[in-house]
Amino acid sequence: MVPLETDLSKISYWAQKREDQNYRFRTFLKGQSESKTDRLVHAINNEVKNQIDCTQCGNCCKVLRPSVKGKRLIHFQRLIRYHGKNLSKNIPQKKILKLHFI
C-alpha cells in the first residue's frame, strides 16, 4: 500500500502545482460510466479510510460539504440534536456541519 500524504499544506501545494493535470483527469472521469467510477472510488476508499484518522483533521467535512440524503440525513439530524447541547453556544450548528441537501 502506498503511504498517504496527510499534511494539508503539502496536499494544497501539489494540488495547485498539478491543477492542469487534475482538470484533465476530472474531464476524463466525466466521460466514463458513472457506476464504474463509483465502484472504483468506493474500492479506493475502502483501502484508504483505515489509514486516516478523520478526527485529527476533519478538513474534508469542513471544505467539501458532504452530501447527505435519506436515512443518513435523519441520522445526522438526530446526532446534531442529541449532541447540540455540547456544541459551542457561539457557533451556529449549521456552521459546524453544513448539510448539502440533494
ABEGO torsion letter per residue (X at the ends): XBBBBABAAAAAAAAAAAAAAAAAAAAAAAABBAAAAAAAAAAAAAAAAAABBAAAAGAAAAAAGBBBBEAAAAAAAAAAAAAAAABBAABBAAAABBBBBX
